[in-house]
Amino acid sequence: MNLTRAAGRTMLASFFVVNGAKAATKPDALVADAEPIVRKVVPLVQQVAPPSVANYVPEETKTLVRATGVAQVLGGLGLATGLGRRLSAGLLGASMVPHVLASRPAKGATAEEKAAARSVMLRNVALLGAAMIASQDTQGKPSLGYRANKQVQALSREVSDQKKQLEKTAAQHKKQLAKSTKKANKNANQQANEIADTITGLFS
C-alpha cells in the first residue's frame, strides 16, 4: 500500500514538475491565457491580503506565471521525495486554482472552443482534487486532529477517575468520622453515667 501511494505521488508530482519547469523557464507562451485571470485575481488578493503581503504581490503577468511555475516545481519535488509532503501537496493545490479559473470557456467562444476549454478545465479540476487529497494523506497514521481528540478523551477519563477516587476517599473518611464520633459519644455517656452513679452512691 505504501509503495502504491509513493508511485501515485510520484506520477502526480511529475506532471507538476514538468509543467512548472516550462512555466518558469518559458512563461511567454502562457502569458496570453493568464492575463485575464491576473487582471481579476491580483486586485482581489491585494484587497484581502495584509498590507505586508499585498505589497509583494507582483502585478506583471509574466512574473506571476514564472512564480507559479517555480511553486509547482518545488511542490512537485517535495511531493515526490516526501519532504514536506503534505505542505507541498497543498502548495500544488493552491497553484492549480488560477489554472482552473483560466480554463473556463470565454464569452462568445464557439462550440469547439467551449468543448476544448471544458476538457482542459476538467483536467485542471482533477489535478486540483488530486493535490487536495494528497495534502490530506497521512499514510495510515492518525491525523493531528484525531490524536489531539484522543488525548483530550484520555485526559477526561483520567480526571473522571480521579474525581471518583476522591469522592470514594471522602465517603470513607466521612463514614469513619461518623463511626468515631458515635463511639466517642457512647464513651462519654458511659463515663457520665458512671460519675452519676458514683455521686449518687456517696449521698445514699
C-alpha positions in Angstrom: 0.0 0.0 0.0 2.8 2.4 0.8 4.5 1.6 -2.5 1.3 2.3 -4.3 0.9 5.6 -2.6 4.5 6.6 -3.4 4.1 5.6 -7.0 0.9 7.6 -7.2 2.5 10.7 -5.6 5.5 10.4 -8.0 3.2 10.3 -11.1 1.2 13.2 -9.9 4.4 15.2 -9.0 6.0 14.5 -12.4 3.2 16.4 -14.1 3.7 19.5 -11.9 7.5 19.4 -12.1 7.5 19.2 -16.0 4.8 21.8 -16.5 6.1 24.0 -13.7 9.6 24.0 -15.3 8.1 25.1 -18.6 6.2 27.9 -17.0 9.3 29.0 -15.0 11.7 28.9 -18.0 9.3 29.9 -20.8 6.5 32.0 -19.3 5.8 34.0 -22.5 3.8 31.1 -24.0 1.3 31.2 -21.1 1.1 35.0 -20.6 -1.9 35.4 -23.1 -4.0 32.8 -21.3 -3.1 34.0 -17.8 -3.6 37.7 -18.5 -7.4 37.8 -17.9 -7.1 35.9 -14.7 -4.3 38.1 -13.4 -6.3 41.2 -14.0 -9.1 39.8 -11.8 -7.2 37.9 -9.2 -4.3 40.3 -8.3 -6.6 43.2 -7.2 -8.7 40.8 -5.2 -5.6 39.4 -3.4 -4.2 42.9 -2.8 -7.5 43.9 -1.1 -7.8 40.7 1.0 -4.2 40.1 2.0 -2.5 42.1 4.8 -0.5 45.1 3.6 2.8 43.4 4.4 1.8 40.6 1.9 -0.1 42.6 -0.6 2.8 44.9 -1.3 4.9 41.9 -2.6 2.2 40.5 -4.9 3.6 41.1 -8.4 1.2 42.6 -10.9 3.1 41.6 -14.1 1.6 38.5 -15.6 4.9 37.1 -16.8 6.3 37.3 -13.2 3.2 35.6 -11.8 3.4 32.8 -14.4 7.0 32.2 -13.6 6.4 32.3 -9.8 3.6 29.7 -10.2 5.9 27.5 -12.2 8.6 27.7 -9.5 5.9 26.8 -6.9 4.8 23.8 -8.9 8.4 22.6 -9.3 9.2 22.9 -5.6 5.8 21.4 -4.7 6.3 18.5 -7.1 9.7 17.7 -5.8 8.5 17.8 -2.2 5.6 15.5 -3.0 7.8 13.1 -4.9 10.5 12.9 -2.3 8.2 13.0 0.7 10.0 16.1 2.1 7.2 18.3 3.4 4.8 16.0 1.5 1.5 17.4 2.7 2.7 21.0 2.6 4.0 20.5 -0.9 0.7 19.0 -2.0 -1.1 22.0 -0.5 1.2 24.3 -2.5 0.4 22.4 -5.7 -3.3 22.7 -5.0 -3.1 26.4 -4.5 -1.1 26.8 -7.7 -3.8 25.0 -9.6 -6.6 27.5 -8.6 -5.6 30.1 -11.2 -5.3 27.3 -13.9 -8.9 26.2 -13.1 -10.1 29.8 -13.3 -8.2 30.4 -16.5 -9.6 27.3 -18.3 -13.2 28.5 -18.2 -14.7 29.0 -21.6 -14.5 32.6 -22.8 -17.6 34.5 -23.6 -18.6 34.3 -27.2 -16.5 31.1 -27.8 -17.5 28.7 -30.4 -18.9 25.2 -29.6 -15.5 23.7 -30.4 -13.6 26.2 -28.3 -16.0 25.6 -25.4 -15.6 21.9 -25.7 -11.8 22.2 -25.7 -11.9 24.6 -22.7 -14.2 22.3 -20.8 -11.7 19.4 -21.4 -8.8 21.5 -20.0 -10.9 22.6 -17.1 -11.9 19.0 -16.2 -8.2 18.1 -16.2 -7.2 21.1 -14.1 -10.1 20.3 -11.6 -8.9 16.7 -11.4 -5.3 17.8 -10.7 -6.6 20.2 -8.1 -8.6 17.4 -6.5 -5.6 15.0 -6.5 -3.4 17.6 -4.9 -6.0 18.2 -2.2 -6.3 14.5 -1.5 -2.5 14.2 -1.3 -2.4 17.1 1.2 -4.7 15.2 3.5 -3.0 11.8 3.1 -1.5 10.7 6.5 -0.1 7.4 5.2 -2.3 5.4 7.5 -1.1 7.4 10.5 -3.7 9.2 12.7 -4.0 12.9 11.9 -3.1 15.6 14.4 -6.7 16.4 15.0 -7.5 12.7 15.7 -4.5 12.4 18.1 -5.5 15.6 19.9 -9.0 14.4 20.3 -7.8 11.0 21.7 -5.5 12.9 24.1 -8.4 15.0 25.3 -10.6 11.9 25.8 -7.8 10.2 27.8 -7.3 13.3 30.0 -11.1 13.5 30.5 -11.2 9.8 31.6 -8.3 10.4 33.9 -10.0 13.4 35.5 -13.2 11.4 35.9 -11.3 8.5 37.5 -9.5 10.9 39.9 -12.8 12.5 40.8 -14.4 9.2 41.6 -11.4 8.2 43.7 -11.6 11.4 45.7 -15.3 11.0 46.2 -14.8 7.4 47.4 -12.0 8.5 49.8 -14.1 11.4 51.1 -17.0 9.0 51.7 -14.7 6.6 53.6 -13.4 9.4 55.8 -16.9 10.6 56.4 -18.1 7.1 57.4 -15.0 6.7 59.6 -15.5 10.1 61.3 -19.2 9.3 61.9 -18.2 6.0 63.5 -15.5 7.6 65.7 -18.0 10.3 66.7 -20.6 7.8 67.7 -18.1 5.8 69.7 -16.8 8.9 71.4 -20.4 9.9 72.3 -21.1 6.4 73.7 -18.0 6.5 75.8 -18.8 10.0 77.1 -22.3 8.9 78.0 -21.0 5.8 79.7 -18.5 7.9 81.7 -21.2 10.4 82.6 -23.4 7.6 83.9 -20.6 6.1 86.0 -19.9 9.5 87.5 -23.6 10.0 88.2 -23.8 6.6 89.9 -20.7 7.3 92.0 -22.1 10.7 93.2 -25.5 9.0 93.9 -23.7 6.4 96.0 -21.9 9.0 98.1 -25.2 10.6 99.1 -27.3 7.5 99.6 
